[in-house]
Amino acid sequence: MIAFVNNEFIEAENASLGLTDLSIQRGYGIFDFFRTSNHIPLFLDNYLDRFFNSASLLRLQVPHSREDLKQIITEMISRNKIADSAFRLILTGGYSPDYYEVSSPNFFILQQPVQLPDKKKFDQGIKIILHEYMRDFPQVKSTNYLVGVYLQHKVQQHKADDVLYFKDGNILEFPRSNVFAVTKEGTVITPAENVLQGITRMKVLEVARKLYAVEERAITVDELKNAVEVFLTSTTKRIIPVLAVDNVKVGDGKPGEITTSLYNAFLEMEKINL
Amino acid sequence: MIAFVNNEFIEAENASLGLTDLSIQRGYGIFDFFRTSNHIPLFLDNYLDRFFNSASLLRLQVPHSREDLKQIITEMISRNKIADSAFRLILTGGYSPDYYEVSSPNFFILQQPVQLPDKKKFDQGIKIILHEYMRDFPQVKSTNYLVGVYLQHKVQQHKADDVLYFKDGNILEFPRSNVFAVTKEGTVITPAENVLQGITRMKVLEVARKLYAVEERAITVDELKNAVEVFLTSTTKRIIPVLAVDNVKVGDGKPGEITTSLYNAFLEMEKINL
């Protein structure tokens, strides 16, 4: 497997960072994460937009142009030959002489095989728990998952599959996914602020607007618990129904009609873009 | 310079981590930081206590016993021959196959020369600004400094030297130091909760209790702004007077009497422990 580190392609197993890098020392880094289907990147421009935006918000300079990045990605696709894969672009604060000030960034790209959940996994859905927390820079895809990784223990203790953050009574996002709900009136709703602007979230909003009433707005925990359907969106999961919140069934405990129709519409949209 | 990585001593410049380490991918790591004076570690047991405590709170296993760590440190002191140095022990979430779940931790120790501020730097003091923020696990010395590193830009814009966090009207800590104040009545006060339990903070409290009334408790921003003396404590700075908060002079804008007496008492305590 070939990785790209700073300016060169190298064997992924030999790829490393020196210990003074600010991602190791101070958790200062951003990344992005997209996938390929049958060797073709999906929604690449949207992911690159977000990557450059995250970098800019944390005052890091991406050391390659968008066109260069696309060429590097194309070369990795052709050399690694993984049809269905996920690409991870990471940009760090660089080697910092004083272990604190941002320096010349380190940049690398990793590719890995990825298997998306099938229809059976969709039908099984997931159970989630809630936890009060808001990420430090919600609009930035930073490498700071201290709370998310820590909470894996709590998720497992509760025999749940994921944890949904809320803050001051409003739901926000999962550590690695966005959340949607469907109201009794059939309106598709998702939190508007203080969440990462997920690319799958954006695409699901696009297809949802053609089919249903859609609202991006604040959603209380109570509203979530009274929703008739709840689902998550993520790059590697597309859409997964949430069938229980804190052990209370959502709707009738099965994937809802609107969730299923959005899932099918999203699969169609994917095909058009591949 | 020799570093210690997992189980071996290696040249620091060759020390590295593979890119799947959770400190790089997810900012999941803890560390500690102590210094040596004339080749002798200062308050080592206190720092090791805190290191093991941080690891335990984030459910990471330190792969060496306390006695082993002391032997490794002793060997680095004898091989690197840096009289006045800082040691950095880092423990990460390890190489994670799924880039998220904690794995077998990576552990390393770095040593670097350090120069402590002299009496002139003490007399110059520092200017600080305030910023609303509380760290995610205040009692853990994690590697997450995303906000602190980001705020360096704001600190420089305001021609200040550091930034003090507050939350819900109460002051907390600097990104890398603790804060103390002296009230009009001559009581030495420092925040009790939601801050890292600094080792220098602990030692300054010890010497302060012999000389003055001391209170560990919640301190409002207003109380800070009305304090007659303010200072910070840190491993590599000992005690530094804060002479301005948000451009408003503290006391008469010079290092205060109590701050100075604590600084002298701390230097005495250091000598006894070396």
Contacts between the chains, C-beta under 8 A, distances in Angstrom:
chain1	res1	chain2	res2	distance
A	3	B	19	7.1
A	5	B	19	7.9
A	12	B	19	7.6
A	13	B	18	7.6
A	15	B	18	6.9
A	15	B	19	4.9
A	16	B	16	3.8
A	16	B	17	6.0
A	16	B	18	5.3
A	16	B	19	6.5
A	17	B	16	6.0
A	17	B	17	5.9
A	17	B	19	6.6
A	17	B	24	6.2
A	18	B	13	7.6
A	18	B	15	6.9
A	18	B	16	5.3
A	19	B	3	7.1
A	19	B	5	7.9
A	19	B	12	7.6
A	19	B	15	4.9
A	19	B	16	6.5
A	19	B	17	6.6
A	19	B	90	7.5
A	19	B	108	6.1
A	19	B	110	6.2
A	20	B	110	8.0
A	21	B	24	7.4
A	22	B	149	6.8
A	23	B	23	6.8
A	23	B	24	4.8
A	23	B	27	7.3
A	24	B	17	6.2
A	24	B	21	7.4
A	24	B	23	4.8
A	24	B	24	6.1
A	24	B	29	7.1
A	24	B	90	7.1
A	24	B	92	7.3
A	24	B	143	7.1
A	25	B	31	7.9
A	25	B	90	7.6
A	25	B	143	6.5
A	26	B	143	6.1
A	26	B	144	7.7
A	26	B	145	3.9
A	26	B	146	7.5
A	26	B	148	7.4
A	26	B	149	5.3
A	27	B	23	7.3
A	27	B	27	3.4
A	27	B	29	7.4
A	27	B	142	7.6
A	27	B	143	4.9
A	27	B	144	4.3
A	27	B	145	6.1
A	27	B	146	5.5
A	28	B	145	6.7
A	28	B	146	6.0
A	28	B	149	4.8
A	28	B	150	7.9
A	29	B	24	7.2
A	29	B	27	7.5
A	31	B	25	8.0
A	58	B	146	7.9
A	58	B	150	6.3
A	59	B	150	7.5
A	59	B	153	6.3
A	88	B	99	7.5
A	90	B	19	7.5
A	90	B	24	7.1
A	90	B	25	7.6
A	92	B	24	7.3
A	93	B	149	6.5
A	99	B	88	7.5
A	100	B	145	7.5
A	100	B	148	7.9
A	100	B	149	6.4
A	100	B	152	7.4
A	100	B	176	7.7
A	101	B	149	7.7
A	101	B	152	6.3
A	102	B	149	6.4
A	102	B	152	7.4
A	108	B	19	6.1
A	110	B	19	6.2
A	110	B	20	8.0
A	133	B	136	7.8
A	136	B	133	7.8
A	136	B	146	5.6
A	136	B	147	5.4
A	137	B	146	7.1
A	137	B	150	7.6
A	142	B	27	7.6
A	142	B	146	5.8
A	143	B	24	7.1
A	143	B	25	6.5
A	143	B	26	6.1
A	143	B	27	4.9
A	144	B	26	7.7
A	144	B	27	4.3
A	144	B	144	5.6
A	144	B	146	4.9
A	145	B	26	3.9
A	145	B	27	6.1
A	145	B	28	6.7
A	145	B	100	7.4
A	146	B	26	7.5
A	146	B	27	5.5
A	146	B	28	6.0
A	146	B	58	7.9
A	146	B	136	5.6
A	146	B	137	7.2
A	146	B	142	5.8
A	146	B	144	4.9
A	147	B	136	5.4
A	148	B	26	7.4
A	148	B	100	7.9
A	149	B	22	6.8
A	149	B	26	5.3
A	149	B	28	4.7
A	149	B	93	6.5
A	149	B	100	6.4
A	149	B	101	7.7
A	149	B	102	6.4
A	150	B	28	7.9
A	150	B	58	6.3
A	150	B	59	7.5
A	150	B	137	7.6
A	152	B	100	7.4
A	152	B	101	6.3
A	152	B	102	7.4
A	153	B	59	6.3
A	176	B	100	7.7
